[in-house]
Amino acid sequence: MSSKVAYEALHTKEGMSRRDALKVMGLTGGAAMMMGAPTKVEASSTDKAVNIVVVGGGAGGIMATVRLSKAASNAKITLIAPNETHLYQPGQVFMAAGLYTESDIQRKNADFIPDSVNWVKDEVTHFDPDNNKVTTAKNGDISYDYLVVATGLEYNYEGIEGMSKDLVGQHGISSVYLNDPVAGTARGGVATAQWFKDMRKAAESASPEKPIQVICTQPDTPIKCGGAPQKILYLSDDNLRGNGPDGGEDVSKNATFNFCKKGTTLFGVPAYNKTLVEEVTPMYGNITDKWDHVLRKIDAENKIATFEHKVQKKGAYDEDLEEYEMITTTEMVEMKYDFIHIVPPMRPTTVVANSKLGITKGSGKGWLEVDFDTLQHLRYPNVFGIGDILGVPKGKTGGSARHHGPILVDNLISVIEGKKPTEKFDGYTVCPLKTQYGEIMLAEFDYEGIAPSFPILDPSRPRWMWWAFDLYILKTLYWQLMMRGLM
Ligand SMILES: Cc1cc2nc3c(=O)[nH]c(=O)nc-3n(C[C@H](O)[C@H](O)[C@H](O)COP(=O)(O)OP(=O)(O)OC[C@H]3O[C@@H](n4cnc5c(N)ncnc54)[C@H](O)[C@@H]3O)c2cc1C
C-alpha cells in the first residue's frame, strides 16, 4: 500500500476517546510493548502531608504531577508552569510533512492537571536548593519539601553567527524544532511544511544539470529527539519523489542534499547506523553525508552557510611507534544553498544551568546533576528531575520521560518514607526515524545498546506498521494515557 493511499484510508481528523485508545492498545498488542518496558504503575504510595513542587508543565512535568497526585494522596502538590497550552512536540515533524496541522498537536494544559494540584501560572527565575525554595517572576518565593525539575532544554539559534529564530521561514531557512512552549505554538512545524512545498516548486523548475542545493544540519550539542534532523532530510527528499500528501512527479534528480553533522556516523547505535548508511542514504541517490561539518555561520541574504570542518592529517612519522602522528586541523568551509534546514544548538535551561542544581564542570555542565539510575539529585537528595533537563547520557525524548515518570515517583516516595531509592532508569530512548513517507525505523535503545520492545521483529528494519502507529495512534495515546499517568 502506498503511503498516500494508506494515509487517505486511515487518516481521521477526529480525536479518539480514552476508551478507543485502550481498545487500539489491545489491537496493537499493547502500546507499552511498542514503546519500551511494560506500563508501570507506581508500586509505592505515601499518605504523608508533604509539600512537593514541580517546575515545568511540558511532557515530563505533567507526567510527574499527575502520577504524584495519585501516589501521594495527602501531599500538597504545586505545579509552576506558565503555559496554558500543551504541545505534542513530536507531531511537529508530521506538521512539516503536511500530515498534521498545528491544532492537531495543541491541547489545554488544564485538561491534564488534576483539580487537587495548585497550578501557579508562572516561571521560576531562581532555584535556591540550600533553602528549599524557588523564586518566581510574579508570585514571589515558593517553598518545598521536595522538588521535581522538569524545565526541558533551550534552543540557542544565536549560537550560530548571523542566525536568529526570526529567520525561520525566510531566505530558504527552516527549522522544524522551533516552538514557543509558553505561547503553545509550533512555528517550526508550520514553516517547515511551507519549506517542503517551496523546495518542491523550485525542484520542478530545476534540472539534473542545474539542481537546487539543499543542506540539512545537526549541531554538536546534545539535542532532543536526535533523529529529527534526519527525519526532515529523508521526508523532504521523498516529497520531491512525489510521495508526500500532494503527490506529483519525481523531481528528486533536480536536487542535491548535503547532510552536515559532527562525527562520522548517522546514529550512535551500530545496528541503526548500518541501515541508515548502507540502505537509506543510498536509496535516495542524491544525499551526501558531510562528516564533521558543524554549522557556525549563516549569511541569510546571500544564502551561504559556513561550517567548521575538522580534518585529520598525517603528521611526522614516529620511529618508536612505527606510525604517523595524526594531527587534527580545523578549516572553515563555505557552502551555497537554496534551502537549508537548521537544527539549533541546544543547552540546559538557563535558570537551571545558573543555579546550584546544574553540573558544575565538564561536558555536561549546566544539566541537572542527577544519578543516572535513580534520577535523584547527587547533592540535594530532596530534588529529582524528569525529561530533557536531566544530565544523563541518553534519553532526551518524550518516550524517555514516560519511562522516567514511574521511576522518579517511586524513588521520591521512598525518600519521603525515609527509605533508599531503588528504582533504576535504564537509559531508554526511542526515536521513530522516518526514513521515507510510509516507513519508520523504530530505533529503541538504552545504556546497553538496542532495546526493542518487540524483539521478534528486527528493530533495524524500517516498517509501515511503525509509521501507522506513530501517525495514527501515538498522539492519541499521549493525550489519553501518558498525560494522565496511565501509561
Ligand atoms: C521536532 C521534535 C520532534 C520530536 N520527536 C520526538 C519523537 O518522535 N519521540 C519522542 O519521544 N520525543 C520526541 N521529541 C522530544 C520530546 O518532545 C521531548 O523530549 C519532551 O517534550 C521532553 O519533555 P520535557 O518535559 O523535558 O520538556 P518540554 O516538553 O519541552 O517541557 C518543558 C516545559 O518547562 C517549561 N519551563 C521552562 N523553563 C521554565 C521555568 N523557568 N519555570 C517554569 N516552567 C519552565 C517550558 O515552558 C515547558 O513547558 C521531539 C521534539 C521535537 C521538538
The ligand as an ORCA input file, in Angstrom:
! r2SCAN-3c Opt
* xyz 0 1
  C      10.679     18.418     16.368
  C      10.644     17.477     17.538
  C      10.468     16.119     17.320
  C      10.440     15.235     18.394
  N      10.210     13.905     18.152
  C      10.083     13.054     19.189
  C       9.710     11.696     18.967
  O       9.471     11.284     17.827
  N       9.612     10.866     20.033
  C       9.833     11.309     21.300
  O       9.710     10.520     22.239
  N      10.200     12.596     21.540
  C      10.318     13.470     20.525
  N      10.631     14.787     20.753
  C      11.141     15.182     22.086
  C      10.078     15.416     23.139
  O       9.100     16.320     22.702
  C      10.776     15.949     24.383
  O      11.814     15.064     24.721
  C       9.826     16.076     25.552
  O       8.863     17.061     25.275
  C      10.609     16.419     26.821
  O       9.750     16.762     27.864
  P      10.208     17.854     28.943
  O       9.080     17.960     29.914
  O      11.545     17.543     29.456
  O      10.357     19.208     28.131
  P       9.215     20.043     27.442
  O       8.096     19.163     26.999
  O       9.887     20.876     26.418
  O       8.634     20.953     28.601
  C       9.432     21.836     29.369
  C       8.478     22.844     29.990
  O       9.171     23.568     31.002
  C       8.731     24.898     30.973
  N       9.742     25.749     31.591
  C      10.992     26.033     31.140
  N      11.597     26.873     31.995
  C      10.736     27.102     32.993
  C      10.800     27.890     34.176
  N      11.884     28.612     34.464
  N       9.723     27.925     35.001
  C       8.603     27.195     34.711
  N       8.497     26.422     33.605
  C       9.551     26.393     32.764
  C       8.519     25.191     29.490
  O       7.606     26.251     29.333
  C       7.948     23.861     29.002
  O       6.539     23.867     29.035
  C      10.623     15.709     19.712
  C      10.768     17.089     19.934
  C      10.769     17.964     18.861
  C      10.893     19.450     19.113
*
